[in-house]
């Protein structure tokens, strides 16, 4: 069982989701199953089958979250010395040297990655190209969209 790195915030969100699934969603599904069951013949009862399928998905996600938490290696970057080096959990401020666009990413674990939120998986091409670099470095990264050139403007451990 490999430990999976996760940020403090990522762990907090998973625990919140777990509580929601167990305490809010699970009881709703159970009552939906009971309601559908009361309608009689289960073979042709679409509501019953939909509720059972939703129950299966919910219980699967609960199992998945419990597994992630059990394997979590929580990394709190706020407790590390910020020497400008890019590491797991830090926030990187970049300038795309090809377009002039300024972007920032937080390097996170697999289960917290969300590109819309600028949370990128530490095994992604961009993260792999950035980890170990320092503030002020120029970086060329091979991405699925081709080579990209960045300057590391800042690194924060927040």
C-alpha positions in Angstrom: 0.0 0.0 0.0 1.8 3.1 -1.2 1.5 6.3 0.6 -0.1 9.1 -1.5 0.9 12.7 -0.9 -1.9 15.1 -0.1 -2.1 18.6 1.1 -3.7 19.6 4.4 -6.5 21.3 2.5 -7.0 18.2 0.2 -7.4 16.0 3.3 -9.9 18.4 4.9 -12.0 18.4 1.7 -12.0 14.6 1.5 -13.1 14.3 5.1 -15.9 16.8 4.5 -17.0 14.8 1.4 -17.0 11.6 3.4 -19.2 13.1 6.2 -21.6 14.4 3.5 -21.8 11.0 1.8 -22.3 9.1 5.0 -24.6 11.5 6.9 -26.6 13.3 4.2 -26.5 11.3 1.0 -26.6 7.7 2.4 -29.9 8.3 4.4 -31.5 10.0 1.4 -30.7 7.0 -0.8 -31.9 4.5 1.8 -35.3 6.4 2.0 -35.5 6.6 -1.8 -35.0 2.8 -1.9 -37.7 2.2 0.8 -40.1 4.6 -1.1 -39.5 2.8 -4.4 -39.8 -0.6 -2.7 -43.3 0.4 -1.4 -44.5 0.8 -5.0 -44.5 -2.9 -5.5 -42.9 -5.0 -8.3 -39.2 -4.4 -8.2 -38.4 -6.0 -11.6 -40.0 -3.2 -13.5 -39.4 -0.4 -10.9 -37.1 2.1 -12.5 -37.0 4.3 -9.4 -35.8 1.3 -7.3 -33.1 0.4 -9.8 -31.9 4.0 -10.0 -31.8 4.3 -6.3 -29.9 1.0 -5.9 -27.4 2.2 -8.6 -26.9 5.5 -6.8 -26.4 3.6 -3.5 -23.7 1.5 -5.2 -21.9 4.6 -6.5 -22.1 6.3 -3.1 -20.8 3.3 -1.2 -18.0 3.0 -3.8 -17.0 6.6 -3.3 -17.0 6.1 0.5 -14.7 3.1 0.2 -12.5 5.1 -2.2 -12.2 8.1 0.2 -11.5 5.8 3.2 -8.7 4.2 1.1 -7.2 7.5 0.2 -7.3 8.7 3.8 -5.7 5.5 4.9 -2.8 6.0 2.4 -2.5 9.7 2.9 0.9 11.2 3.5 -0.2 14.7 4.6 2.3 17.4 3.6 1.9 20.8 5.3 4.0 23.2 3.3 3.3 26.1 5.6 5.6 24.4 8.1 8.6 24.1 5.6 11.2 26.7 5.1 10.4 28.6 1.9 13.8 28.7 0.1 12.2 29.3 -3.3 12.4 25.7 -4.4 9.4 24.1 -6.1 8.1 21.1 -4.1 4.9 19.2 -3.6 2.2 21.5 -2.1 3.7 24.8 -3.0 2.1 27.4 -5.2 4.1 28.4 -8.3 3.7 31.7 -10.0 4.8 31.5 -13.7 5.1 33.7 -16.7 4.6 31.9 -20.0 7.5 33.3 -22.0 5.8 32.5 -25.3 2.6 34.4 -24.6 3.4 36.7 -21.7 0.5 35.1 -19.8 0.9 35.0 -16.0 -0.4 31.9 -14.3 -0.1 30.1 -11.0 -0.6 26.5 -10.0 -0.6 24.6 -6.7 1.1 21.2 -7.0 -1.1 18.7 -5.3 -2.0 15.0 -5.0 -4.0 13.0 -7.5 -7.3 13.2 -5.7 -7.2 17.0 -5.3 -6.1 17.9 -8.8 -8.5 20.2 -10.6 -7.2 22.3 -13.5 -10.2 24.7 -13.2 -9.0 25.5 -9.7 -5.3 25.7 -10.8 -4.6 22.6 -8.7 -2.2 20.3 -10.8 -1.2 16.7 -10.1 2.4 16.4 -9.0 2.9 13.7 -11.7 1.6 15.9 -14.5 4.1 17.0 -17.2 4.0 20.6 -15.9 4.6 19.6 -12.3 7.4 17.2 -13.2 9.0 20.0 -15.2 8.7 22.4 -12.3 9.6 20.3 -9.2 13.1 21.0 -8.0 13.4 24.3 -9.9 13.7 27.7 -8.1 12.3 31.2 -8.2 13.9 33.0 -11.1 14.6 29.8 -13.1 13.6 29.4 -16.8 11.9 26.2 -17.5 11.0 24.4 -20.8 8.3 21.9 -20.4 7.0 19.3 -22.9 3.2 19.3 -22.6 0.6 17.4 -24.6 0.1 20.8 -26.5 3.9 21.1 -27.3 6.9 22.8 -25.7 6.2 25.7 -23.3 8.7 28.1 -21.8 8.1 29.6 -18.4 9.9 31.8 -16.0 9.3 31.0 -12.3 8.3 34.4 -10.9 7.6 33.2 -7.3 7.2 30.2 -5.1 5.0 30.3 -2.1 4.4 27.7 0.6 0.8 28.6 1.4 
